[in-house]
Amino acid sequence: MKKDKDIRPAAGGLRVDVVDTYDGFMALRPVWERLQERDLECTFYLTWKWMAEVLRDNAFRWFVIVVRAPGNGDEAICILPLKCRVHWSHSREELQTHLEAGGRLLWSEYTGFLCDPAFEEQGLMAAAQHLSGLPWTRLAMRYVAQTRRARFFTDQMKELGFSVRYRDYQINKGETDNLVCPQIDLPEDFDAYLQNQVSANTRQRCNKTKRRYLETGDYHFVHATDETLQDDLTALLMFWKKRWVRQKGGPTAEVVASNYRETLTAAHRCGALFLPMLCKGDRRLGALGHVVDRRNGIMHFIVAGRDVDAEEAFIGEALHFHSIAWAISQGFICYDFAHGNEKYKYSYGAENLETLYFDVQRRSSDDTGVFDIMCLGEAMRRIEDQLKKGKPDRALKACSQLAELLS
């Protein structure tokens, strides 16, 4: 792979460079932030501030394609952050580099492309052309909410000789479509929301809970602060693990909970965390973790946890209504339930946002190569793992492949 300072010409007078060091990324800040302000499709998860959290502690696991227009003040017109990982191909018996959306290093809810609307197609075309000349075999981008950009980009990859397919992504044994993201369009007033966007039964239940439990002072909400954050996260994730450990298994539940902690902690560092906790006296009953996008007026629900031993049946609903009311009070226009079309989300008046999952694969290994030496460290760990598992033949083939690349 070409490194930070290496710049290649592209069609139409554009130029493309690849940034894969954190210092190089830091230097991009002014250009990146000006582009994100011009881009009406920029989500919180593509902002420089969030990507700084994503990339900081993940050296040699990412690179960023930057397309510039020299005649436009050298401004960036397209930025595509990508994640690298090492794959062992059983059929070809070789190490390969696979690519994903860069934001997925920190489990970003949405991915995609940062583009100047005035140069969108030119930027995407140049990014695709440059990417085609780098060493990798597969690019899989999931949770792309930019349909037009995704289709144009994959059309370019097809023209460059790659195979492309759009995939489904279902979980819970096929019961949940994880590419569907239910969202609520928020009005300016919470009472108007209850009156117009939920059923009469739901509205009555919400008001009844408020009168019987919340207005009496028996129950109350607290919001995580700098001082309480770690304790609040621990309580939230303890509740979540207790609910899901049997279904997911202990080790998996621990990994997922750790991922949630990392995501919410990063959001807190960005000033983008909203974590309400429902309490009865000093007892915590449940909590929700959100990532807040103040620029676009969107609150992204990330994870819920409630005390499964608590008798109160209204915990989860009370927390969501409290969060929706808070979002409205802040002037937000959208409450996002994120991935998954679980039935309960629609009781709040949510409507579907469809995201895309596309898979681009190189049809054959050509002079471009299939493995990027930037992934050398991960490759060596994979070889070590194969030796520990008693697979010396596979390890030997990988070593031979690396030796030939580095000679």
Residue pairs with C-beta under 8 A, 6 or more apart in sequence:
1 18
1 20
1 63
1 134
1 135
1 372
1 373
1 374
2 8
2 17
2 18
3 18
3 20
3 21
4 17
4 18
4 19
4 20
4 21
4 23
4 24
5 17
6 17
6 18
7 15
7 16
7 17
8 15
8 16
8 17
8 130
9 15
9 16
10 16
10 67
10 126
10 129
10 130
11 125
11 126
11 129
12 122
12 125
12 126
13 69
13 70
13 71
14 67
14 68
14 69
14 70
14 77
14 122
14 123
14 126
15 67
15 68
15 70
16 65
16 66
16 67
16 68
16 126
16 127
16 129
16 130
17 66
17 68
18 63
18 64
18 65
18 66
18 130
18 134
19 25
19 28
19 63
19 64
19 66
20 60
20 62
20 63
20 64
20 374
21 59
22 55
22 56
22 59
25 51
25 52
25 55
25 64
26 52
28 48
28 64
28 66
28 76
28 79
29 48
31 66
31 75
31 76
32 48
32 51
32 76
32 79
32 114
33 47
33 48
34 75
34 76
35 75
35 76
35 77
35 79
35 114
35 115
35 116
36 42
36 46
36 47
36 48
36 114
38 116
38 117
39 46
39 114
39 115
39 116
39 117
40 117
41 112
41 115
41 145
41 146
41 149
42 114
42 295
42 296
43 110
43 112
43 145
43 293
43 296
43 298
44 50
44 272
44 291
44 292
44 293
44 295
44 296
44 298
44 300
45 103
45 108
45 109
45 110
45 111
46 81
46 103
46 110
46 111
46 112
46 114
47 295
49 270
50 103
50 106
50 108
50 266
50 270
50 272
51 81
51 102
51 103
53 106
53 266
53 269
53 270
54 62
54 81
54 102
54 103
54 105
54 106
54 108
54 266
55 62
55 81
55 102
55 105
58 105
60 84
60 374
60 375
60 376
60 377
60 378
61 83
61 84
61 85
61 105
61 378
62 81
62 82
62 83
62 84
62 102
62 105
63 81
63 82
63 84
63 374
64 79
64 80
64 81
64 82
64 102
65 78
65 79
65 80
65 82
65 127
65 130
65 131
66 76
66 78
66 79
67 76
67 77
67 78
67 79
67 122
67 123
67 126
67 127
67 130
68 74
68 75
68 76
68 77
69 75
69 77
69 119
69 122
72 119
75 116
76 114
76 116
77 115
77 116
77 118
77 119
77 120
77 122
77 123
78 113
78 114
78 115
78 116
78 119
78 120
78 122
78 123
78 124
78 126
78 127
79 113
79 114
80 113
80 114
80 127
80 131
81 101
81 102
81 103
82 99
82 100
82 101
82 102
82 139
83 99
83 100
83 101
83 102
83 103
83 104
83 105
84 97
84 98
84 99
84 136
84 372
84 374
84 375
85 97
85 98
85 99
85 100
85 375
85 378
86 95
86 96
86 97
86 98
86 371
86 375
86 378
86 379
86 382
87 95
87 96
87 97
87 98
87 137
87 138
88 94
88 95
88 96
88 382
88 394
88 398
89 95
89 96
89 137
92 365
93 394
93 397
94 370
94 371
94 397
94 398
94 401
95 370
95 371
95 375
95 379
95 382
95 398
95 401
95 402
96 136
96 137
96 138
96 370
96 371
97 135
97 136
97 137
97 370
97 371
97 372
97 375
98 136
98 137
98 138
98 139
98 140
99 136
99 138
99 139
99 140
100 139
100 140
100 141
100 142
101 108
101 111
101 112
101 141
101 142
101 143
101 144
102 111
103 110
103 111
104 111
104 142
106 262
106 263
106 266
107 259
107 262
107 263
108 143
109 143
109 181
109 291
109 300
109 302
109 336
109 338
109 339
110 143
110 144
110 145
110 355
111 141
111 142
111 143
111 144
112 141
112 144
112 145
112 146
112 149
112 150
113 123
113 124
113 127
113 146
113 149
113 150
113 153
115 123
115 124
115 149
116 123
120 149
120 152
121 152
124 149
124 152
124 153
124 156
125 156
127 153
128 153
128 156
128 157
128 160
129 156
129 160
131 139
131 157
132 157
132 160
132 161
132 162
132 368
133 368
134 368
134 372
135 368
135 369
135 370
135 371
135 372
136 362
136 370
136 372
137 361
137 362
137 365
137 370
138 359
138 360
138 361
138 362
139 157
139 359
139 360
139 361
140 357
140 358
140 359
140 360
141 150
141 356
141 357
141 358
142 169
142 179
142 355
142 357
143 179
143 339
143 355
143 356
143 357
144 150
144 355
144 356
144 357
144 358
145 181
145 353
145 355
145 356
147 354
147 356
150 356
150 358
154 164
154 166
154 358
154 360
157 164
157 360
158 164
161 363
162 360
162 361
162 362
162 363
163 360
163 361
163 363
164 358
164 359
164 360
164 361
165 358
165 359
166 356
166 357
166 358
166 359
167 357
167 358
167 359
168 177
168 179
168 357
169 177
169 178
169 179
169 357
170 176
170 177
170 178
171 178
171 340
176 340
176 341
176 342
177 340
177 341
178 339
178 340
179 339
179 354
179 355
179 356
179 357
180 339
180 340
180 341
180 352
180 353
180 354
180 355
181 336
181 337
181 338
181 339
181 340
181 352
181 353
181 354
181 355
182 337
182 341
182 345
182 346
182 350
182 351
182 352
182 353
183 334
183 335
183 336
183 337
183 350
183 351
183 352
183 353
184 193
184 197
184 324
184 334
184 335
184 336
184 337
184 348
184 349
184 350
184 351
185 197
185 333
185 334
185 351
186 193
186 324
186 327
186 328
186 332
186 333
186 334
186 335
187 193
187 196
187 197
187 328
188 328
189 328
190 324
190 325
190 328
190 329
193 324
193 328
193 349
194 203
194 206
194 207
195 203
197 348
197 349
198 206
198 347
198 348
198 349
199 347
202 347
202 348
205 314
205 317
206 317
206 321
209 314
209 317
209 318
209 321
213 219
213 312
213 314
213 318
214 220
214 318
218 280
219 278
219 279
219 280
219 285
219 312
219 318
220 278
220 279
221 276
221 277
221 278
221 279
221 319
221 322
222 228
222 276
222 277
222 279
223 274
223 275
223 276
223 277
224 232
224 233
224 268
224 273
224 275
224 276
224 277
229 265
229 268
229 273
229 275
232 275
232 277
232 287
233 261
233 264
233 265
233 275
233 289
235 277
235 284
235 287
235 305
236 275
236 277
236 287
236 288
236 289
236 303
236 305
237 257
237 260
237 261
237 303
237 305
238 305
239 286
239 287
239 305
239 306
239 307
239 308
240 257
240 260
240 303
240 304
240 305
241 253
241 254
241 257
242 308
243 305
243 306
243 308
244 253
244 256
245 253
248 256
260 289
260 302
260 303
263 289
263 291
263 302
264 273
264 275
264 289
264 291
264 302
264 303
267 273
267 291
267 292
272 291
272 292
272 293
272 294
273 289
273 290
273 291
273 292
274 290
274 291
274 292
274 299
274 323
274 326
275 287
275 288
275 289
275 290
276 287
276 288
276 319
276 322
276 323
276 326
277 284
277 286
277 287
278 284
278 285
278 286
278 287
278 315
278 318
278 319
278 322
279 285
280 312
283 307
284 307
285 306
285 307
285 310
285 312
285 315
286 304
286 305
286 306
286 307
286 310
286 315
286 316
286 319
287 304
287 305
287 306
287 319
288 301
288 302
288 303
288 304
288 319
288 320
288 323
289 301
289 302
289 303
289 304
290 299
290 300
290 301
290 302
290 323
291 299
291 300
291 302
292 298
292 299
292 300
293 299
293 300
294 330
296 333
296 334
297 331
297 332
297 333
297 334
298 332
298 333
298 334
298 335
298 336
299 323
299 327
299 332
299 334
299 335
299 336
300 336
300 338
301 320
301 323
301 335
301 336
301 337
301 338
302 338
304 316
304 319
306 315
306 316
306 319
307 315
316 344
320 348
321 348
323 335
324 335
324 348
327 335
335 348
335 350
336 353
337 345
337 348
337 350
339 355
341 352
362 368
362 370
369 405
371 379
371 401
371 405
373 405
373 406
376 402
379 398
379 402
382 398
383 395
383 398
383 399
386 392
386 394
386 395
386 398
387 395
